[in-house]
Amino acid sequence: MAESPEEVAVLVQRVVKDIRNAFQRNPYMKELILCGTLNPLKDLHLGKLALTKFPKSPETWIHRRWVLQQLILENSLPGHVTKGNVGAAPVERIHRLVQEEMNVCCEAAGRYPSNYNAWSHRIWVLQHLGKLTVKVLLDELSSTKYWVSMHVSDHSGFHYRQFLLKSLIGRTVTDNNVLVQNQMVNEQNPSLQNEEESAGAEAEAACVEEQSVDLPRHLEEELELCTELIDTYPGHETLWCHRRRVFYLQHHLSNRLPSLSAVVSSVDSSDETLSNSHHSPATSHMAQAMDVDGLNESSSKQGYTQETKRLKRAPTQDSFGPEMEYQFIDNVLSTCRDADQARFATAHRKWLVTFLSQ
């Protein structure tokens, strides 16, 4: 006799609950994977099914990370690459795993508000599978923009975007420092430069590619997103907390960029002392690499002056600074009719005064 839709739904819920209980209480799940009896990808599918009913289950997320670690170990062993259990090259497998985990986390976050476990798992995947590459960070920054716009009270989603922005700053500025130091060593030891030129070409190219990220632009776009959401959805404290953090990152970045510019200036001046008429390719390439917006100018663009470089190393004060933030707060207080919105704007002003006075 055919079951009714209601009965089918009850049976499905029982099955899913049993799957979650298996992750909680069955100590042999890991042993089955280690001995090859259970395919780890099928285990991930079981976990995905359990998360549809219990999207915040800590045991399921913990077990899922353990399974992913086993897949990472398989990718690091050449003998496992040709096995038919997954059937893809290591790079393709990792890329596919990252995409699948992003989808699982997004679905779980949509089923349970402020799902800390899901967003924490997403960060873990970026760190261990995505390796926090600039491309992955930018893709995630773009793909989660719509989600947070539809979930303006979800603090975990905005905290994830703060993690992405902070990782971009740390990755790009750190690589800039490494590149500057390498160039300074090459300038002081020309013989070493020729010997290590071929060995460091790929690493330097990677640094140049990563510093092509326009960090000030991404931070300004994030502030613009905050402005739009605050105006559209007044009275949400999560948006003001996120704006506060983005402004802090802007201030942090503006303090770090001048120090980088000073290092480049010292290298340029030392190069001029060595030779007033000849500019080495390494020096010109380094000065070019220090541009925050990462525009790799071709040799034909001779009009790219030193003043233009200086302006691109640091954000302009007209669109990047406390004045614009105070102006935004004044506009909100003068136009809003929501009591909570006014309270949050006033609290934001007090925080801004305290932060800038430190």
KAURMO-V650946 format. One record per run of one state. SS is the DSSP state (H for helix, E for strand, - for the rest). FROM is the first residue (numbers start at 0). LEN is the number of residues. If there is no record, write none. Layout:
SS:FROM:LEN ; SS:FROM:LEN
This chain:
-:0:4 ; H:4:21 ; -:25:3 ; H:28:6 ; -:34:5 ; H:39:14 ; -:53:4 ; H:57:19 ; -:76:1 ; H:77:3 ; -:80:9 ; H:89:22 ; -:111:4 ; H:115:13 ; -:128:5 ; H:133:10 ; -:143:1 ; H:144:6 ; -:150:4 ; H:154:34 ; -:188:1 ; H:189:7 ; -:196:4 ; H:200:10 ; -:210:4 ; H:214:18 ; -:232:4 ; H:236:38 ; -:274:6 ; H:280:9 ; -:289:16 ; H:305:8 ; -:313:8 ; H:321:14 ; -:335:3 ; H:338:18 ; -:356:2
